[in-house]
Amino acid sequence: MEIGILGGTGNAGRALAGRLAKAGYKTTIGSRTLKKAEAAVEKLHTLWKPRIENFSVSACENAQVAEADIVIVATPPKAAIATTKTLSKQLSKKIVISMCNDLVQNEGGGFSPKIGKVSIAEAIQDSAPKALLASAFHHLPAKQLGELETPIKNDVLICSDFEEALAVTSSIVQSIKNLRPINAGPLSNSVSLEAFTSTLLNISTSYQIGASVKITGLQND
Ligand SMILES: NC(=O)c1ccc[n+]([C@@H]2O[C@H](COP(=O)([O-])OP(=O)(O)OC[C@H]3O[C@@H](n4cnc5c(N)ncnc54)[C@H](OP(=O)(O)O)[C@@H]3O)[C@@H](O)[C@H]2O)c1
């Protein structure tokens, strides 16, 4: 199964690409420019090829990413809506996972959510109406995610209106050691996942950590 990442050159997309490649997925980093995607791939290969067996990621432009089996959106939020609108035809019937958060950084350095009428994930669904949208990976800090040899012990909350998208996203999450997928309800609930990221960032700043999410009370705790 090939996973392509729109905007995979950023810290979040590149870190996730590394984890997915380590888990054995054929992974592609997409960019508006091929050169930038190639530079991101080179960065990952230089760091991890000598340390992880069969580690490989490929590079392409965003339009080609949309040909992958699964597409992850890792651009800033506004760009995500515009990019998926342009690729709407190619994304038809495809599982598309948004990890986008819409936040503002306040003057004092803290973060607040920008809560609109809908979440970014729902706006992406509107841009690509025939895509099977899921919303996930919002709460994994890129820094920790990118340290591929350090286990990242977190829960990944997933919202989707499509059973298939929920199941496939869950199995992708599970393929990364120590991550646990949690069904967090329909896509309309993504607004709370996206907004909660600002709380985590404020906690991270206060305690100088990379705060993430762990749900208690589940049977397999
Ligand atoms: N950073 C984190 O810890 C983290 C964790 C979880 C979720 N997220 C979310 O994941 C997303 C990516 O985060 P990030 O920190 O990696 O962001 P970023 O570095 O600001 O952006 C990622 C990539 O998006 C592309 N991009 C930027 N502006 C664009 C535009 N106008 N049109 C199309 N593409 C554009 C760029 O790729 P090219 O120039 O190569 O096209 C850029 O490298 C965000 O929505 C963020 O909220 C971040």
The ligand as a MOL file (V3000), in Angstrom:
LIG
                    3D

  0  0  0     0  0            999 V3000
M  V30 BEGIN CTAB
M  V30 COUNTS 48 52 0 0 0
M  V30 BEGIN ATOM
M  V30 1 N 4.3450 20.4820 13.5470 0
M  V30 2 C 3.7000 19.6370 14.3480 0
M  V30 3 O 4.2160 19.2320 15.4220 0
M  V30 4 C 2.3520 19.1150 13.9470 0
M  V30 5 C 1.8080 18.0110 14.6150 0
M  V30 6 C 0.5560 17.5240 14.2200 0
M  V30 7 C -0.1380 18.1550 13.2010 0
M  V30 8 N 0.4090 19.2470 12.5730 0 CHG=1
M  V30 9 C -0.3360 19.8710 11.4730 0
M  V30 10 O 0.2320 19.3370 10.2790 0
M  V30 11 C 0.2720 20.3410 9.2790 0
M  V30 12 C 1.7060 20.5370 8.8310 0
M  V30 13 O 2.4790 21.0110 9.9070 0
M  V30 14 P 3.9790 21.5480 9.6660 0
M  V30 15 O 4.4480 22.0730 10.9380 0
M  V30 16 O 4.7700 20.4880 8.9710 0 CHG=-1
M  V30 17 O 3.6560 22.7530 8.6550 0
M  V30 18 P 4.5520 23.6100 7.6500 0
M  V30 19 O 5.9710 23.2100 7.7710 0
M  V30 20 O 4.1980 25.0370 7.8570 0
M  V30 21 O 3.9720 23.1940 6.2270 0
M  V30 22 C 4.1380 21.9140 5.6560 0
M  V30 23 C 4.3040 22.0300 4.1630 0
M  V30 24 O 3.1270 22.5730 3.5730 0
M  V30 25 C 3.4650 23.1400 2.3090 0
M  V30 26 N 2.8020 24.4400 2.1270 0
M  V30 27 C 3.0290 25.5920 2.8180 0
M  V30 28 N 2.2500 26.5920 2.3280 0
M  V30 29 C 1.5420 26.0490 1.3020 0
M  V30 30 C 0.5940 26.5880 0.3840 0
M  V30 31 N 0.1840 27.8620 0.4500 0
M  V30 32 N 0.0650 25.7430 -0.5540 0
M  V30 33 C 0.4450 24.4300 -0.6150 0
M  V30 34 N 1.3550 23.8870 0.2180 0
M  V30 35 C 1.8870 24.6770 1.1720 0
M  V30 36 C 4.9840 23.3370 2.2980 0
M  V30 37 O 5.4830 22.3620 1.3930 0
M  V30 38 P 6.1020 22.7410 -0.0530 0
M  V30 39 O 6.6490 24.1420 0.0460 0
M  V30 40 O 7.1680 21.7260 -0.1790 0
M  V30 41 O 4.9850 22.5910 -1.0100 0
M  V30 42 C 5.4080 22.9890 3.7150 0
M  V30 43 O 6.6770 22.3640 3.7930 0
M  V30 44 C -0.3380 21.6140 9.8760 0
M  V30 45 O -1.6580 21.7510 9.4670 0
M  V30 46 C -0.2060 21.3790 11.3780 0
M  V30 47 O -1.2420 22.0360 12.0800 0
M  V30 48 C 1.6280 19.7250 12.9190 0
M  V30 END ATOM
M  V30 BEGIN BOND
M  V30 1 1 1 2
M  V30 2 2 2 3
M  V30 3 1 2 4
M  V30 4 1 4 5
M  V30 5 2 4 48
M  V30 6 2 5 6
M  V30 7 1 6 7
M  V30 8 2 7 8
M  V30 9 1 8 9
M  V30 10 1 8 48
M  V30 11 1 9 10
M  V30 12 1 9 46
M  V30 13 1 10 11
M  V30 14 1 11 12
M  V30 15 1 11 44
M  V30 16 1 12 13
M  V30 17 1 13 14
M  V30 18 2 14 15
M  V30 19 1 14 16
M  V30 20 1 14 17
M  V30 21 1 17 18
M  V30 22 2 18 19
M  V30 23 1 18 20
M  V30 24 1 18 21
M  V30 25 1 21 22
M  V30 26 1 22 23
M  V30 27 1 23 24
M  V30 28 1 23 42
M  V30 29 1 24 25
M  V30 30 1 25 26
M  V30 31 1 25 36
M  V30 32 1 26 27
M  V30 33 1 26 35
M  V30 34 2 27 28
M  V30 35 1 28 29
M  V30 36 1 29 30
M  V30 37 2 29 35
M  V30 38 1 30 31
M  V30 39 2 30 32
M  V30 40 1 32 33
M  V30 41 2 33 34
M  V30 42 1 34 35
M  V30 43 1 36 37
M  V30 44 1 36 42
M  V30 45 1 37 38
M  V30 46 2 38 39
M  V30 47 1 38 40
M  V30 48 1 38 41
M  V30 49 1 42 43
M  V30 50 1 44 45
M  V30 51 1 44 46
M  V30 52 1 46 47
M  V30 END BOND
M  V30 END CTAB
M  END
